[in-house]
Amino acid sequence: SLCKNAGVKVKIITGDYRVTSQAILSKLGIDIRDPSKEILEGKELGDLTEDELTRRVHAVTLFCRITPDQKLKIVHALQRSGEVVAMTGDGVNDALALKVADIGIVVQNASDVAREIADLVLLDSNFHTIVSAIEEGRIMFHNIQKVVLYLLSDAFTEICLILASILLSIPLPLTAIQILWINIISDGFPNIALAFEPKEYSVMNHLPRNRTAPIVDSKIKRMVFVLCMAKASIALVLFLSYLQFTGNYIYAQTLTFAFIATGSLVYAFSTRNLSRGIFKHALTKNPLLVFTVILGFLLEILIIYHPFLQKIFLTRALNGIDWIVILASGLLLLIISEVSKGNTANSK
């Protein structure tokens, strides 16, 4: 059922007789409801053309009395129909099909030839290991998407902010060293933690993505655009407001830096899941993210208030009201991030 929910189709290819194969499938819990469509014997397969086999291969669950060259035909038929094929085997006769398949998998006691050709060797010869590998691959892909979204949205925020200041002929809201700090510390630490985000509850309830689908799909692009525009707009408003009201360029620059750095840390929690709300995931599931956010914030406080670091990073101390403004702006950014997730999920 786990494979079925994940859109993984399991097909049995064997040289055994039909009755023996059906008995084994029955013990495995794989029911054949329509033998005329779901069972294909080697003799019948040999009479089919490539096009006929391609049309029938999806409906077939059991291939019996199959020869090594017919295994290759089955793999080719599945690939022609757009499937990503993982082939398992253990003998020399399986070598060619293992080589042609997208992923060749052999069991622990496979022949040396098969092991040499295979992409994956199962040390426990357990089918569940293959399912676990699929699950782990999906977790890794989703985490890569989260990291890419997090980094791109922050990088484009800084680009948009600097570009806007140039077009408006106003002083730069951030210095080069402040941007470097944000990229390395405020973004860098949570970025590492997001790469180790635990699996989502529904990771095996999604159909496989298209093999040609990019990592940065339309959903990610929309979220990057919404987040970077929102964050850059808020930062620009804060900078211009403080510059006008205080007349102190360093003060306005420090507050802008504090907002962008704090906003990055806060909204890292929103990127833990790209379709569900922030409060549907316990923070304890990724303690590394909590630690890196706290560490990043403490280091941010240090360079804002430590006299020596103030000279290096061109900052000055902020008061309590300033931090209320920063945290309120960060909360607004978090809300925008959550709303953008809902919109992109609905439009997917």
Secondary structure, DSSP 4 states (H G I P E B T S, - for coil): -HHHHTTPPP-EE-SS-HHHHHHHHHHTT---S-HHHHEEEHHHHHTS-HHHHHHHTTT--EEES--HHHHHHHHHHHHHTT---EEEE-SGGGHHHHHHSSEEEE-TT--HHHHHH-SEE-SS--HHHHHHHHHHHHHHHHHHHHHHHHHHHHHHHHHHHHHHHHHTT---SS-HHHHHHIIIIITHHHHHHHTTPPPPTTTTSSPPPPTT--SS-HHHHHHHHHHHHHHHHHHHHHHHHHHHHH--HHHHHHHHHHHHHHHHHHHTTGGG-SSS-GGGS-GGG-HHHHHHHHHHHHHHHHHHH-HHHHHHHT-----HHHHHHHHHHHHHHHHHHHHHHHHHHHH-
